[in-house]
Amino acid sequence: MKRFLFLAMLFCTPVLGGVGAHGPGGEHLGTPSQGQAGGAAPRIEAASESLELVGRLLADELSLLIDRYETNEPVLDAQVEVRFGALKASAKYRADHGDYSVDDAEFLKALRKPGEHALIITVLFGTETDLFEGKLVVTSDAAAAHAHWPEYLLILAAALAVLGAIFYAWRRRFSRRVPALILAGALALPSGSDAGVGAHGPGGQRLDASPGASATGPSRLPDGSVSVPKSAQRRLEIRTQVGRVIEAAATLELPARVVADPNSGGRVQPMHGGRVEPAQGALPVAGQKVAKGQTLAYVRHHAEPFAAANQQAQLAELRAGRAVAEQKVARLESLEGTVPRKEIDAARVELRSLTERERSVAASIGSREPLVAPVSGVVSVAGAISGQVVEARDILFEIVDPSRVLVEAVLADVGVADGIAGAQVRGLPGVTLALAGVGRSLRDGVLPVTFRAASAAPLPLAVGQPVTVIATLKERVRGIVLPARALARNPANEPVVWIKAGAERFVALPVRTRALDAERIVVTSGLEPDNRVVVDGAGLLSQIR
C-alpha cells in the first residue's frame, strides 16, 4: 500500500508542475531555453560606412530596418535584396512600419533550419548602393523537441491515481491518515503557478535572473547602458552625429540682465504733486506705443488752503491795480498834447505789467501739468490711475524702444574683460551682442560689462529680464563641438552624452563641456572622436529604466 501511494505521488508530480510551466509556444519554462536568449527572435546586425542594418526572423517574415550610419535617419523606399546560398528574395518596403519584409515561404523555411546562415544583403537607395554581409544564428527550438501529452489527459490520470489510492486505503483500512498524507503530498508538489507565473516572464526568461536586452521595448542593461530596438529608436526620433575634434574659440558664461538704453528710453515724472487726470479721455497702458511729445496725462496741482487764500488775495489786488492803471492811461491819452509823452508811455507800461501779473497768478490757481512722452517707443511701466494723488518725482510711466536695449553682465576678473571678442544670449540664437563698454569701477564687488543687443527680428527681450551671456574670448580651445541639446544628466547629476555603441545599444559617458554659443557646446574631455553621439533624444534615453 505505501509503495502504491509513493508511486502515485511521483506520477502526479510532473503533471501538477507542468500545467502552468509552459510558455505560449509550448516551451518548458522550468528548464533553460535552447533558443534565443530571453525568447528573442533570431537576429542579424550589420553596418557599413553609410548604412546600418538590423534584421529579425519572425514567425512569418524576415523584417529588416535600415538607417544611415552617422545620423540614424531611416532609409525609406529603397530596393533591398537578400541572398542565402542559392536562394534569393526581394524585400518589400512597408511604409506603415518603415521596414523591409521578406515573406517568401521557401526562403523562410531554409532560414529557420538551426545553424549559422550567411546572408548577403544588397541595398539600392537613390544613386547609392551598399552591400552587407552578416550571420543569422538560428538555434533548435526546445518546444518542438520536447513532446508532451495533452494536458487534460495528464490531469485526468493524476486525478484517477489519487482517487484510486484513497479508495484502496479505505478498503484496506490501512490508516485514517492516508488521505491527509496524500493531500499534504499533493500540496507540497511544485504547482504551475510557482513554476510559470511568478518566476518566469512571458517569453520564458527567468525574472530573477540578470536582465538582458529586450527585443520588444527599451530597457536598461546591468552595466548601465540602454538597449533600444530600432523600431523604438524611430518612435523616439533618435538622431546621432559623428564627433569631430576641431579648434574653437573659448567661451565664458556671465550672469546678466536686460536694461533700457538711456538714449532710446525715458521716464515720465511730475515736477509737482497733484491729482492725475487722463489726457484725451484715457491713460496709456503697458505695451502701448507712444510718440515723442505726446501728452500722456495731466497732474492738477492743489495748493494748501493758506497758500490758496494768499493767491486769491494777490489776484484781487492785481485786478484792482489793473483797473486803476487802465483809468490812468485813458485820462492821460485824453490829455495828449498837454501832458508829456513820457507820462503816457509810463502809464501804458504799468498797465501791461499789471495785466501780465494778473494773468500769471490767475493761471497758477487750479493749474495742471501735462505729462509728455520724452521719446518714441512702447510704454513698459504704467503706474498712473485716474484720480491718483502723486508726489513730485514719482515715476508714472517708463518708455523703451524694443529694438534698442542693453544687456548688462557682471564679471569678477577685470583682466578677462579685455579678451572678449563677441557674445550671445543663451537660448536666443538670433540675438547678437556687441560690446559697448566695460566699467572701470567695481559695483558690489563685480565689474559691469555692457553689451548692445541687435536682431533681425524684434528683440525677444524685456527690461529687467535675467539672461545668461556667453562671451566669446580670443583664446582658442580644442574639443568636439555638439549641439547643446546633446547634453543630458545621469542619476548622479553629472553631465553626460549618449553614444551609440551598437545598432541597438547606447552608453552614457560623463564629459566636461564648455558653452560655445547659444546653441552649441564643446566637449573638452571624456569623449573620443568618431563616436556617434546622440544629438536628438538624449533626454529620453536618460529616462529609460
C-alpha positions as semicolon CSV with decimal commas, in nm:
position;residue;x (nm);y (nm);z (nm)
1;M;0,000;0,000;0,000
2;K;0,270;0,251;0,094
3;R;0,459;0,169;-0,223
4;F;0,147;0,234;-0,427
5;L;0,092;0,573;-0,264
6;F;0,454;0,672;-0,325
7;L;0,428;0,580;-0,693
8;A;0,102;0,779;-0,725
9;M;0,264;1,087;-0,579
10;L;0,561;1,054;-0,815
11;F;0,323;1,021;-1,106
12;C;0,135;1,335;-1,006
13;T;0,447;1,548;-0,964
14;P;0,524;1,624;-1,330
15;V;0,158;1,674;-1,407
16;L;0,094;1,931;-1,138
17;G;0,416;2,110;-1,212
18;G;0,382;2,100;-1,588
19;V;0,042;2,256;-1,643
20;G;0,147;2,613;-1,569
21;A;0,516;2,588;-1,658
22;H;0,491;2,615;-2,034
23;G;0,508;2,926;-2,245
24;P;0,262;3,024;-2,518
25;G;0,469;2,837;-2,775
26;G;0,477;2,516;-2,571
27;E;0,834;2,558;-2,442
28;H;0,902;2,429;-2,092
29;L;0,955;2,725;-1,861
30;G;1,117;2,522;-1,591
31;T;1,423;2,444;-1,800
32;P;1,657;2,684;-1,978
33;S;1,550;2,764;-2,330
34;Q;1,770;2,636;-2,607
35;G;1,659;2,910;-2,845
36;Q;1,742;3,276;-2,846
37;A;1,822;3,435;-2,513
38;G;1,516;3,574;-2,342
39;G;1,283;3,435;-2,610
40;A;1,405;3,684;-2,869
41;A;1,380;3,613;-3,240
42;P;1,697;3,525;-3,435
43;R;1,871;3,850;-3,521
44;I;2,123;3,985;-3,770
45;E;2,316;4,310;-3,736
46;A;2,547;4,467;-3,995
47;A;2,693;4,807;-4,071
48;S;2,891;4,983;-4,341
49;E;3,036;5,331;-4,375
50;S;2,700;5,461;-4,493
51;L;2,426;5,238;-4,355
52;E;2,334;5,029;-4,053
53;L;2,101;4,729;-4,067
54;V;1,914;4,521;-3,810
55;G;1,702;4,222;-3,908
56;R;1,486;3,977;-3,716
57;L;1,348;3,641;-3,824
58;L;0,988;3,643;-3,711
59;A;0,717;3,381;-3,741
60;D;0,605;3,479;-4,090
61;E;0,874;3,711;-4,225
62;L;1,230;3,841;-4,214
63;S;1,200;4,207;-4,111
64;L;1,484;4,448;-4,194
65;L;1,529;4,802;-4,059
66;I;1,789;5,020;-4,234
67;D;1,920;5,355;-4,110
68;R;2,202;5,587;-4,206
69;Y;2,512;5,510;-4,003
70;E;2,613;5,861;-3,898
71;T;2,276;6,027;-3,839
72;N;2,047;5,729;-3,757
73;E;1,792;5,862;-4,006
74;P;1,567;5,589;-4,154
75;V;1,636;5,484;-4,513
76;L;1,294;5,463;-4,674
77;D;1,168;5,327;-5,003
78;A;1,493;5,160;-5,109
79;Q;1,541;4,841;-5,311
80;V;1,660;4,554;-5,090
81;E;1,763;4,204;-5,199
82;V;1,862;3,917;-4,965
83;R;2,074;3,618;-5,073
84;F;2,119;3,293;-4,881
85;G;2,322;3,038;-5,066
86;A;2,150;2,975;-5,396
87;L;1,826;3,134;-5,276
88;K;1,739;3,496;-5,343
89;A;1,445;3,708;-5,228
90;S;1,342;4,070;-5,259
91;A;1,233;4,265;-4,952
92;K;0,916;4,468;-4,985
93;Y;0,911;4,815;-4,834
94;R;0,627;4,875;-4,589
95;A;0,554;5,243;-4,537
96;D;0,336;5,184;-4,229
97;H;0,622;5,006;-4,049
98;G;0,915;5,174;-4,221
99;D;1,086;4,836;-4,268
100;Y;1,158;4,585;-4,544
101;S;0,986;4,247;-4,527
102;V;1,086;3,914;-4,684
103;D;0,786;3,676;-4,683
104;D;0,896;3,416;-4,940
105;A;0,789;3,081;-4,791
106;E;1,074;2,873;-4,938
107;F;1,333;3,131;-4,834
108;L;1,198;3,149;-4,476
109;K;1,183;2,771;-4,449
110;A;1,554;2,750;-4,530
111;L;1,637;3,022;-4,278
112;R;1,450;2,851;-3,993
113;K;1,680;2,549;-4,001
114;P;1,916;2,554;-3,699
115;G;2,265;2,679;-3,768
116;E;2,461;2,984;-3,878
117;H;2,326;3,129;-4,202
118;A;2,546;3,367;-4,400
119;L;2,332;3,635;-4,564
120;I;2,426;3,887;-4,829
121;I;2,202;4,192;-4,839
122;T;2,213;4,447;-5,120
123;V;2,059;4,791;-5,068
124;L;1,999;5,034;-5,354
125;F;1,880;5,381;-5,249
126;G;1,888;5,670;-5,491
127;T;2,219;5,662;-5,673
128;E;2,398;5,477;-5,390
129;T;2,445;5,104;-5,346
130;D;2,557;4,923;-5,033
131;L;2,636;4,561;-4,958
132;F;2,604;4,386;-4,620
133;E;2,735;4,050;-4,506
134;G;2,611;3,902;-4,182
135;K;2,524;3,582;-4,000
136;L;2,182;3,483;-3,878
137;V;2,215;3,232;-3,591
138;V;1,911;3,006;-3,554
139;T;1,908;2,762;-3,259
140;S;1,699;2,449;-3,224
141;D;1,351;2,502;-3,086
142;A;1,323;2,342;-2,744
143;A;0,947;2,341;-2,766
144;A;0,949;2,134;-3,085
145;A;1,200;1,884;-2,941
146;H;1,007;1,829;-2,620
147;A;0,678;1,641;-2,675
148;H;0,402;1,639;-2,410
149;W;0,082;1,455;-2,356
150;P;-0,230;1,660;-2,389
151;E;-0,267;1,837;-2,061
152;Y;-0,622;1,730;-1,996
153;L;-0,518;1,361;-2,019
154;L;-0,242;1,418;-1,765
155;I;-0,482;1,590;-1,526
156;L;-0,732;1,306;-1,562
157;A;-0,464;1,044;-1,499
158;A;-0,344;1,225;-1,188
159;A;-0,697;1,254;-1,051
160;L;-0,766;0,884;-1,111
161;A;-0,441;0,787;-0,941
162;V;-0,520;0,991;-0,630
163;L;-0,880;0,865;-0,612
164;G;-0,764;0,507;-0,659
165;A;-0,513;0,543;-0,378
166;I;-0,777;0,685;-0,141
167;F;-1,028;0,413;-0,228
168;Y;-0,768;0,139;-0,178
169;A;-0,669;0,280;0,161
170;W;-1,031;0,299;0,272
171;R;-1,098;-0,058;0,169
172;R;-0,792;-0,189;0,347
173;R;-0,846;0,045;0,643
174;F;-0,473;0,091;0,637
175;S;-0,469;0,425;0,812
176;R;-0,706;0,713;0,867
177;R;-0,419;0,949;0,798
178;V;-0,353;0,822;0,445
179;P;-0,588;1,071;0,270
180;A;-0,435;1,353;0,471
181;L;-0,086;1,235;0,378
182;I;-0,181;1,216;0,012
183;L;-0,335;1,565;0,023
184;A;-0,030;1,709;0,202
185;G;0,199;1,548;-0,055
186;A;-0,006;1,693;-0,339
187;L;0,007;2,043;-0,187
188;A;0,381;2,016;-0,135
189;L;0,441;1,939;-0,502
190;P;0,554;2,226;-0,729
191;S;0,249;2,387;-0,886
192;G;0,215;2,553;-1,225
193;S;0,179;2,896;-1,072
194;D;0,507;2,866;-0,887
195;A;0,699;2,748;-1,189
196;G;0,546;2,955;-1,461
197;V;0,383;3,276;-1,342
198;G;0,595;3,424;-1,071
199;A;0,940;3,305;-1,173
200;H;0,934;3,346;-1,550
201;G;0,838;3,608;-1,798
202;P;0,602;3,562;-2,093
203;G;0,895;3,487;-2,321
204;G;1,037;3,214;-2,095
205;Q;1,313;3,421;-1,934
206;R;1,360;3,395;-1,557
207;L;1,260;3,715;-1,384
208;D;1,510;3,660;-1,103
209;A;1,798;3,637;-1,346
210;S;2,007;3,929;-1,460
211;P;1,813;4,143;-1,708
212;G;1,925;4,133;-2,067
213;A;1,845;4,323;-2,381
214;S;1,476;4,343;-2,462
215;A;1,358;4,262;-2,810
216;T;1,026;4,442;-2,771
217;G;1,098;4,770;-2,595
218;P;1,370;4,995;-2,449
219;S;1,539;4,864;-2,134
220;R;1,838;4,946;-1,916
221;L;2,111;4,682;-1,903
222;P;2,302;4,579;-1,588
223;D;2,612;4,775;-1,695
224;G;2,412;5,099;-1,710
225;S;2,382;5,110;-2,087
226;V;2,046;5,117;-2,263
227;S;1,907;4,877;-2,520
228;V;1,665;5,042;-2,762
229;P;1,527;4,838;-3,055
230;K;1,538;5,002;-3,395
231;S;1,161;5,041;-3,405
232;A;1,168;5,225;-3,070
233;Q;1,452;5,447;-3,192
234;R;1,230;5,562;-3,475
235;R;0,940;5,632;-3,242
236;L;1,167;5,836;-3,015
237;E;1,331;6,004;-3,320
238;I;1,683;5,930;-3,200
239;R;1,941;6,109;-3,415
240;T;2,318;6,093;-3,394
241;Q;2,621;6,289;-3,510
242;V;2,978;6,174;-3,551
243;G;3,209;6,371;-3,324
244;R;3,497;6,558;-3,485
245;V;3,778;6,733;-3,299
246;I;3,805;7,098;-3,403
247;E;3,953;7,416;-3,264
248;A;3,701;7,671;-3,143
249;A;3,702;7,995;-2,952
250;A;3,690;7,964;-2,574
251;T;3,378;8,099;-2,407
252;L;3,274;8,230;-2,069
253;E;2,926;8,231;-1,917
254;L;2,824;8,553;-1,744
255;P;2,507;8,631;-1,547
256;A;2,332;8,936;-1,687
257;R;2,007;9,128;-1,708
258;V;1,838;9,343;-1,970
259;V;1,839;9,720;-1,909
260;A;1,694;10,011;-2,105
261;D;1,913;10,209;-2,341
262;P;1,937;10,562;-2,193
263;N;1,949;10,708;-2,544
264;S;1,624;10,543;-2,655
265;G;1,423;10,521;-2,332
266;G;1,279;10,768;-2,086
267;R;1,076;10,822;-1,772
268;V;0,774;11,046;-1,712
269;Q;0,769;11,217;-1,370
270;P;0,567;11,518;-1,241
271;M;0,754;11,826;-1,125
272;H;0,499;11,894;-0,850
273;G;0,246;11,692;-0,662
274;G;-0,120;11,675;-0,753
275;R;-0,406;11,463;-0,882
276;V;-0,377;11,256;-1,204
277;E;-0,620;11,332;-1,486
278;P;-0,634;11,139;-1,817
279;A;-0,535;11,307;-2,139
280;Q;-0,765;11,265;-2,439
281;G;-1,008;11,063;-2,227
282;A;-0,776;10,766;-2,143
283;L;-0,449;10,687;-1,972
284;P;-0,184;10,484;-2,159
285;V;-0,131;10,120;-2,059
286;A;0,176;9,896;-2,065
287;G;0,261;9,784;-2,416
288;Q;0,100;10,083;-2,586
289;K;0,303;10,268;-2,848
290;V;0,353;10,641;-2,794
291;A;0,522;10,916;-2,991
292;K;0,767;11,176;-2,872
293;G;0,588;11,487;-2,745
294;Q;0,255;11,308;-2,696
295;T;0,065;11,413;-2,381
296;L;0,010;11,103;-2,172
297;A;-0,173;11,256;-1,870
298;Y;-0,221;11,570;-1,660
299;V;-0,141;11,640;-1,296
300;R;-0,373;11,904;-1,146
301;H;-0,198;12,089;-0,863
302;H;-0,371;12,166;-0,532
303;A;-0,224;12,431;-0,302
304;E;-0,271;12,439;0,073
305;P;-0,569;12,648;0,197
306;F;-0,345;12,925;0,336
307;A;-0,143;12,945;0,015
308;A;-0,459;12,940;-0,194
309;A;-0,602;13,231;0,012
310;N;-0,285;13,433;-0,042
311;Q;-0,306;13,367;-0,416
312;Q;-0,667;13,482;-0,426
313;A;-0,582;13,800;-0,229
314;Q;-0,288;13,874;-0,457
315;L;-0,507;13,819;-0,763
316;A;-0,772;14,057;-0,626
317;E;-0,506;14,321;-0,556
318;L;-0,364;14,287;-0,907
319;R;-0,707;14,320;-1,061
320;A;-0,772;14,642;-0,866
321;G;-0,434;14,784;-0,964
322;R;-0,501;14,697;-1,329
323;A;-0,834;14,880;-1,318
324;V;-0,669;15,192;-1,173
325;A;-0,394;15,173;-1,436
326;E;-0,649;15,147;-1,716
327;Q;-0,828;15,463;-1,592
328;K;-0,496;15,648;-1,564
329;V;-0,397;15,554;-1,920
330;A;-0,735;15,665;-2,051
331;R;-0,717;16,002;-1,874
332;L;-0,363;16,074;-1,994
333;E;-0,445;15,972;-2,351
334;S;-0,738;16,221;-2,344
335;L;-0,494;16,497;-2,244
336;E;-0,242;16,405;-2,509
337;G;-0,062;16,716;-2,626
338;T;-0,091;16,889;-2,292
339;V;0,092;16,626;-2,084
340;P;0,437;16,498;-2,161
341;R;0,460;16,195;-2,383
342;K;0,674;16,010;-2,134
343;E;0,397;16,006;-1,871
344;I;0,157;15,845;-2,114
345;D;0,413;15,575;-2,209
346;A;0,491;15,504;-1,842
347;A;0,121;15,454;-1,766
348;R;0,084;15,214;-2,055
349;V;0,387;15,008;-1,944
350;E;0,250;14,988;-1,590
351;L;-0,085;14,867;-1,724
352;R;0,077;14,591;-1,930
353;S;0,280;14,477;-1,631
354;L;-0,022;14,452;-1,405
355;T;-0,214;14,266;-1,676
356;E;0,061;14,002;-1,717
357;R;0,097;13,957;-1,342
358;E;-0,276;13,912;-1,307
359;R;-0,279;13,653;-1,587
360;S;0,010;13,458;-1,433
361;V;-0,141;13,447;-1,084
362;A;-0,482;13,350;-1,222
363;A;-0,325;13,067;-1,425
364;S;-0,146;12,930;-1,119
365;I;-0,471;12,881;-0,932
366;G;-0,608;12,533;-1,024
367;S;-0,347;12,478;-1,296
368;R;-0,246;12,130;-1,428
369;E;0,085;11,998;-1,553
370;P;0,096;11,799;-1,881
371;L;0,299;11,479;-1,873
372;V;0,469;11,447;-2,213
373;A;0,648;11,143;-2,362
374;P;1,021;11,227;-2,389
375;V;1,088;10,964;-2,661
376;S;0,900;10,743;-2,903
377;G;0,859;10,379;-2,807
378;V;0,646;10,142;-2,602
379;V;0,516;10,205;-2,250
380;S;0,692;9,945;-2,036
381;V;0,568;10,069;-1,697
382;A;0,231;10,237;-1,642
383;G;0,184;10,335;-1,278
384;A;-0,084;10,605;-1,304
385;I;-0,455;10,571;-1,226
386;S;-0,717;10,837;-1,284
387;G;-0,767;11,040;-0,964
388;Q;-0,442;10,919;-0,807
389;V;-0,261;11,172;-0,589
390;V;0,110;11,172;-0,668
391;E;0,415;11,348;-0,535
392;A;0,690;11,523;-0,723
393;R;0,941;11,291;-0,895
394;D;0,713;10,985;-0,876
395;I;0,771;10,757;-1,178
396;L;0,437;10,733;-1,354
397;F;0,546;10,598;-1,694
398;E;0,857;10,435;-1,844
399;I;0,907;10,423;-2,219
400;V;1,152;10,194;-2,400
401;D;1,241;10,127;-2,760
402;P;1,204;9,746;-2,805
403;S;1,458;9,746;-3,086
404;R;1,728;9,913;-2,875
405;V;1,809;9,758;-2,537
406;L;2,126;9,687;-2,344
407;V;2,241;9,371;-2,169
408;E;2,444;9,434;-1,856
409;A;2,662;9,143;-1,743
410;V;2,891;9,119;-1,441
411;L;3,249;8,995;-1,440
412;A;3,470;8,918;-1,144
413;D;3,805;8,926;-1,326
414;V;3,899;9,261;-1,471
415;G;4,166;9,107;-1,693
416;V;3,919;8,886;-1,876
417;A;3,715;9,183;-1,997
418;D;3,983;9,288;-2,246
419;G;3,976;8,941;-2,408
420;I;3,606;8,945;-2,502
421;A;3,561;8,925;-2,879
422;G;3,184;8,879;-2,900
423;A;2,883;8,749;-2,713
424;Q;2,545;8,582;-2,748
425;V;2,245;8,524;-2,525
426;R;2,189;8,162;-2,424
427;G;1,867;8,026;-2,569
428;L;1,832;8,314;-2,817
429;P;2,050;8,229;-3,119
430;G;1,907;8,516;-3,326
431;V;2,025;8,783;-3,082
432;T;2,380;8,912;-3,117
433;L;2,559;9,126;-2,862
434;A;2,819;9,392;-2,934
435;L;3,048;9,506;-2,656
436;A;2,954;9,863;-2,562
437;G;3,195;9,915;-2,276
438;V;3,348;9,780;-1,957
439;G;3,303;9,968;-1,633
440;R;3,620;10,061;-1,452
441;S;3,473;10,077;-1,103
442;L;3,353;9,778;-0,904
443;R;2,987;9,756;-0,810
444;D;2,908;9,515;-0,528
445;G;3,247;9,354;-0,584
446;V;3,198;9,285;-0,957
447;L;3,270;9,471;-1,279
448;P;2,973;9,567;-1,503
449;V;3,009;9,487;-1,874
450;T;2,755;9,639;-2,114
451;F;2,650;9,490;-2,449
452;R;2,421;9,629;-2,716
453;A;2,163;9,378;-2,837
454;A;2,072;9,351;-3,203
455;S;1,849;9,119;-3,402
456;A;1,695;9,099;-3,748
457;A;1,357;9,026;-3,588
458;P;1,202;9,212;-3,292
459;L;1,416;9,153;-2,987
460;P;1,259;8,887;-2,760
461;L;1,391;9,068;-2,451
462;A;1,221;9,264;-2,175
463;V;1,378;9,522;-1,947
464;G;1,476;9,355;-1,619
465;Q;1,482;9,005;-1,769
466;P;1,766;8,787;-1,631
467;V;1,970;8,618;-1,904
468;T;2,297;8,429;-1,943
469;V;2,557;8,582;-2,171
470;I;2,801;8,351;-2,347
471;A;3,104;8,570;-2,410
472;T;3,342;8,456;-2,683
473;L;3,707;8,504;-2,588
474;K;4,010;8,546;-2,807
475;E;4,153;8,227;-2,653
476;R;4,124;7,903;-2,857
477;V;4,025;7,559;-2,725
478;R;4,026;7,211;-2,887
479;G;3,733;6,975;-2,847
480;I;3,430;6,812;-3,006
481;V;3,155;7,057;-3,093
482;L;2,799;6,931;-3,037
483;P;2,454;7,085;-3,016
484;A;2,366;7,192;-2,664
485;R;2,066;6,956;-2,664
486;A;2,304;6,657;-2,678
487;L;2,399;6,719;-2,314
488;A;2,200;6,525;-2,053
489;R;2,226;6,437;-1,685
490;N;2,277;6,097;-1,524
491;P;2,123;5,993;-1,187
492;A;2,427;6,144;-1,012
493;N;2,351;6,478;-1,185
494;E;2,674;6,459;-1,386
495;P;2,674;6,598;-1,741
496;V;2,679;6,309;-1,988
497;V;2,644;6,247;-2,359
498;W;2,497;5,929;-2,504
499;I;2,695;5,747;-2,769
500;K;2,568;5,472;-2,993
501;A;2,784;5,169;-2,916
502;G;2,586;4,931;-3,138
503;A;2,286;4,921;-3,361
504;E;2,054;4,899;-3,058
505;R;2,281;4,982;-2,763
506;F;2,358;5,325;-2,615
507;V;2,614;5,415;-2,349
508;A;2,628;5,733;-2,138
509;L;2,972;5,893;-2,097
510;P;3,046;6,160;-1,833
511;V;3,207;6,459;-2,004
512;R;3,342;6,805;-1,936
513;T;3,198;7,077;-2,156
514;R;3,209;7,447;-2,220
515;A;2,942;7,659;-2,384
516;L;3,039;7,765;-2,734
517;D;2,743;7,985;-2,822
518;A;2,369;7,996;-2,771
519;E;2,317;7,659;-2,946
520;R;2,642;7,463;-2,920
521;I;2,881;7,322;-2,663
522;V;3,236;7,195;-2,693
523;V;3,333;6,871;-2,516
524;T;3,684;6,912;-2,383
525;S;3,728;6,568;-2,220
526;G;3,551;6,237;-2,173
527;L;3,458;6,176;-2,538
528;E;3,666;6,019;-2,811
529;P;3,639;6,135;-3,172
530;D;3,446;5,937;-3,434
531;N;3,187;5,826;-3,178
532;R;2,826;5,851;-3,282
533;V;2,681;6,095;-3,029
534;V;2,306;6,123;-2,975
535;V;2,206;6,482;-3,054
536;D;1,826;6,435;-3,057
537;G;1,653;6,229;-2,789
538;A;1,933;6,225;-2,531
539;G;1,691;6,328;-2,257
540;L;1,457;6,041;-2,348
541;L;1,739;5,785;-2,322
542;S;1,821;5,911;-1,973
543;Q;1,464;5,835;-1,862
544;I;1,474;5,469;-1,963
545;R;1,480;5,243;-1,658
